[in-house]
């Protein structure tokens, strides 16, 4: 029985869960057993915007990642990320408190806290994870209920323009992200759905249409 204050999954989230399970070839679950919706893609492709739309529309609950990088701008601990010191992050790795984790660009750790995701799945919710291709593969290997979506840019030149247009990234970092992006795009074939993010509204509509969650 749900605990005090627990909320049932919204009709939209329930529909997304059923569509995700069908697309992944998994049995439908009644009452319990949610689905993880993974969204991956290169830095600058628009993952955050797509994820924000899905959460705002009531289709999924966003999983908050942990990281050892410093907060940017007005980012807050427990809202955008859980900001951890490296030693604390490593202790949590040793304690198996992450579903997946990675050391990105050789210096910064990112990971998906295990407990909140498992609690949401047990409540029958759709949990949205914005993670990289390495993290997605680790989840596949665990046999978790997944639907995976890869967002790719119209071209690598366009991705470079987007990164440069932010105005807050050093040229060396842009080059490093571009190298990483090329490798990620090559892994897109592993995903259930690949979408080219030309324009946010079109991308979201295509994703929801695929999931069978557009309101009639």
Secondary structure, DSSP 8 states (H G I E B T S, - for coil): ---TT-----HHHHHHHHHHHHHTT----SSS--EEEEEEE-TTSSHHHHHHHHHHTTS-EE--EEESS---TT--BTTTBEE--HHHHHHHHHTT-EEEEEEETTTEEEEEEHHHHHHHHHTT-EEEEE--HHHHHHHHHTT--EEEEEEE-S-HHHHHHHHHHHS-S-HHHHHHHHHHHHHHHTTGGGSSEEEE-SSHHHHHHHHHHHHT----
